[in-house]
Amino acid sequence: MNRPPLAPDLLARFAALVGPGGALTAAEDVASFVEEPRGRWPGRTALVLRPATTAEVAAILKLADETKTPIVPQGGNTGLVGGQTPDRTGGQIVLSLARLNRIREIDPVSATMTVEAGCVLATIRQAADAAGLLFPLSLASEGSCQIGGNLSSNAGGVAALSHGVARDLCLGLEAVLPGGAVLDDLRKLKKDNTGYDLKNLFIGAEGTLGIITAAVLKLAPKPMGRAVAWIGLASPEKALALFRRVSAAAGPALVSFELIADRPLQFGLNHAPALVRPLAGDHDWHVLMEIAALTDERATRDHAEALLAAAADAGELEDAVLAQSETQARALWTIRETFPEKQKAEGASIKHDISVPVAAIPAFIEKAGAQVARIAPGSRLVCFGHMGDGNLHFNVSQPEPGDPADFMAREGAMHAAVHAVARAFGGSISAEHGIGRMKRDELAAMKSPVALDLMRRIKAAFDPNGIMNPGKVM
């Protein structure tokens, strides 16, 4: 849509709603709000609003609805599908939630925490830990991503296997609707069977229905024992056999089971000199596994060690190392967290965030890998992800040497082919990153007519003037 720039008098009306320091207009101040991490969807805006209260958010959306001014909500700006930045017209206002960053309450008895949308995920996890509890949502970007964005994209992360995704960790929320009405549903109840579950319409909606301003989060007991292992093995089939063994024996204590091809490990080692190779030999595939139990540290490690020994006897693994301290455990996780950043150093990349049934992962990798080789010969598969819940980051780096422009020209064909394989296995084209701009058109092509109609009707009911994050998802 070709939208004209916003008039100066209208910008002044919006800026007045947030007071001094709440509105940014200088080019150098707004620059970080219009560029997302991958640099794929740069935008323009004349105004970034930084409200400090829910009332200020409500006033902004009331004026926006009256004047039909598009609003782009933004959290920590860590999203990877272009859902959080404005378009290039300059006719959209960015609304940053960063100043709504209070922890309103921690209730240890109910095991809940009430937080505002701008709270950084790492801050929430630290506050829960200080209260003797655990908030289990954990992402590589947790030092900068915000809980409002986590909920709006229904983030997953490395602990989803045991604790679920963001949706599963939210008991209630507060949200501002287009027009300025505030939905106050900040409940701590684990059981509430009173009609439609309205909060779940906002979770995963990527700011297209309204703006989440606060949430009640579910906390868990803090584990007393933790065992983290790095495992070298021959194939995804061996990893699947190992997963079946460990999940059967550990149950919900199996927090993470990350499948990692050798190439992302090599990228990390090549571009992060401080990293240390976890195992002495080379292996085609790796698993990073964490078991966290309410038993003590020694008992948890003994259990993990016994499971690894049995797997070795069964030929499911080639080598393994079990962390003997928290420092060693953290070092193993640091290796895993480097992959997205270090892949950038290898040139252009095409990324997929798919999920398939866990049992289908080896076959998916084989079939999708063949499609990648057909479409972009010589390209390098960079596959890693949360095998335990069926989610893979099936990324592809350009050939070395190679022409980045030629490689990226194949992106559409590669997305179509890889996503077709995922759908053939009953999977999804977006496991945890959302739809944003990147997958909007493909979503429209893959959803059933009934599902698309329902989504459009919900959007129209909540946002009849189409001001909320236009051009995203739908």
GIWOCOR-V483275 format. One record per backbone hydrogen bond with DSSP energy under -0.5 kcal/mol. NH is the residue of the N-H (numbers start at 1). CO is the residue of the C=O. If there is no record, write none. Layout:
nh:NH co:CO
nh:NH co:CO
This chain:
nh:3 co:1
nh:6 co:90
nh:11 co:7
nh:12 co:8
nh:13 co:9
nh:14 co:10
nh:15 co:11
nh:16 co:12
nh:17 co:13
nh:17 co:14
nh:18 co:15
nh:19 co:15
nh:22 co:19
nh:24 co:48
nh:29 co:26
nh:30 co:26
nh:31 co:27
nh:33 co:30
nh:34 co:30
nh:34 co:31
nh:39 co:36
nh:43 co:34
nh:44 co:87
nh:48 co:24
nh:49 co:94
nh:50 co:22
nh:57 co:53
nh:58 co:54
nh:59 co:55
nh:60 co:56
nh:61 co:57
nh:62 co:58
nh:63 co:59
nh:64 co:60
nh:65 co:61
nh:66 co:62
nh:67 co:63
nh:68 co:64
nh:69 co:64
nh:70 co:68
nh:70 co:91
nh:71 co:467
nh:72 co:93
nh:73 co:71
nh:74 co:95
nh:90 co:44
nh:90 co:87
nh:93 co:70
nh:94 co:47
nh:95 co:72
nh:96 co:49
nh:96 co:94
nh:97 co:74
nh:100 co:97
nh:101 co:99
nh:104 co:102
nh:104 co:114
nh:105 co:114
nh:107 co:112
nh:108 co:106
nh:111 co:107
nh:112 co:107
nh:113 co:217
nh:114 co:105
nh:115 co:113
nh:115 co:215
nh:116 co:102
nh:117 co:213
nh:118 co:100
nh:119 co:116
nh:121 co:145
nh:122 co:142
nh:123 co:120
nh:124 co:120
nh:125 co:121
nh:126 co:122
nh:127 co:123
nh:128 co:124
nh:129 co:125
nh:130 co:126
nh:131 co:127
nh:132 co:129
nh:133 co:128
nh:134 co:220
nh:136 co:134
nh:142 co:139
nh:144 co:141
nh:145 co:141
nh:147 co:119
nh:148 co:117
nh:150 co:146
nh:151 co:147
nh:152 co:148
nh:153 co:149
nh:154 co:151
nh:155 co:150
nh:158 co:138
nh:160 co:157
nh:162 co:159
nh:162 co:255
nh:163 co:159
nh:164 co:160
nh:166 co:155
nh:168 co:165
nh:169 co:165
nh:169 co:166
nh:170 co:167
nh:171 co:169
nh:171 co:216
nh:172 co:216
nh:173 co:185
nh:174 co:214
nh:175 co:183
nh:176 co:211
nh:177 co:181
nh:178 co:209
nh:179 co:61
nh:180 co:177
nh:183 co:175
nh:183 co:181
nh:184 co:182
nh:185 co:173
nh:185 co:183
nh:187 co:185
nh:194 co:192
nh:198 co:196
nh:200 co:197
nh:201 co:198
nh:202 co:198
nh:202 co:199
nh:203 co:199
nh:204 co:151
nh:205 co:202
nh:206 co:152
nh:208 co:205
nh:211 co:176
nh:212 co:210
nh:213 co:174
nh:214 co:174
nh:215 co:115
nh:216 co:172
nh:217 co:113
nh:217 co:215
nh:218 co:169
nh:219 co:111
nh:220 co:134
nh:222 co:132
nh:224 co:293
nh:225 co:293
nh:227 co:291
nh:229 co:289
nh:230 co:321
nh:231 co:287
nh:232 co:319
nh:233 co:285
nh:239 co:235
nh:240 co:236
nh:241 co:237
nh:242 co:238
nh:243 co:239
nh:244 co:240
nh:245 co:241
nh:246 co:242
nh:247 co:243
nh:248 co:244
nh:249 co:245
nh:250 co:246
nh:251 co:247
nh:253 co:250
nh:254 co:251
nh:255 co:253
nh:255 co:290
nh:256 co:290
nh:258 co:288
nh:259 co:257
nh:259 co:385
nh:260 co:286
nh:261 co:383
nh:262 co:284
nh:265 co:261
nh:266 co:262
nh:267 co:263
nh:268 co:264
nh:269 co:265
nh:270 co:266
nh:271 co:267
nh:272 co:268
nh:275 co:272
nh:285 co:233
nh:286 co:260
nh:287 co:231
nh:288 co:258
nh:289 co:229
nh:289 co:287
nh:290 co:256
nh:291 co:227
nh:292 co:253
nh:293 co:225
nh:300 co:296
nh:301 co:297
nh:302 co:298
nh:303 co:299
nh:304 co:300
nh:305 co:301
nh:306 co:302
nh:307 co:303
nh:308 co:304
nh:309 co:305
nh:310 co:306
nh:311 co:307
nh:312 co:308
nh:313 co:309
nh:314 co:310
nh:315 co:312
nh:316 co:311
nh:317 co:311
nh:318 co:232
nh:319 co:232
nh:321 co:230
nh:323 co:228
nh:323 co:321
nh:329 co:325
nh:330 co:326
nh:331 co:327
nh:332 co:328
nh:333 co:329
nh:334 co:330
nh:335 co:331
nh:336 co:332
nh:337 co:333
nh:338 co:334
nh:338 co:335
nh:339 co:336
nh:342 co:338
nh:343 co:339
nh:344 co:340
nh:344 co:341
nh:345 co:342
nh:346 co:343
nh:347 co:344
nh:350 co:396
nh:353 co:429
nh:354 co:392
nh:355 co:428
nh:356 co:390
nh:357 co:425
nh:360 co:357
nh:361 co:358
nh:364 co:360
nh:365 co:361
nh:366 co:362
nh:367 co:363
nh:368 co:364
nh:369 co:365
nh:370 co:366
nh:371 co:367
nh:372 co:368
nh:373 co:369
nh:374 co:370
nh:375 co:371
nh:376 co:372
nh:379 co:376
nh:380 co:397
nh:381 co:379
nh:382 co:395
nh:384 co:382
nh:384 co:393
nh:385 co:259
nh:386 co:391
nh:387 co:385
nh:388 co:257
nh:389 co:386
nh:390 co:387
nh:391 co:386
nh:392 co:354
nh:392 co:390
nh:393 co:384
nh:394 co:352
nh:394 co:392
nh:395 co:382
nh:395 co:393
nh:396 co:350
nh:397 co:380
nh:398 co:348
nh:404 co:402
nh:407 co:403
nh:408 co:404
nh:409 co:405
nh:410 co:407
nh:411 co:408
nh:414 co:410
nh:415 co:411
nh:416 co:412
nh:417 co:413
nh:418 co:414
nh:419 co:415
nh:420 co:416
nh:421 co:417
nh:422 co:418
nh:423 co:419
nh:424 co:420
nh:425 co:421
nh:425 co:422
nh:426 co:423
nh:427 co:422
nh:428 co:355
nh:431 co:353
nh:437 co:81
nh:438 co:81
nh:439 co:435
nh:440 co:437
nh:443 co:439
nh:444 co:440
nh:445 co:441
nh:446 co:442
nh:447 co:443
nh:452 co:448
nh:453 co:449
nh:454 co:450
nh:455 co:451
nh:456 co:452
nh:457 co:453
nh:458 co:454
nh:459 co:455
nh:460 co:456
nh:461 co:457
nh:462 co:458
nh:463 co:459
nh:466 co:463
nh:469 co:71
nh:469 co:467
nh:472 co:469
nh:473 co:436
nh:474 co:472
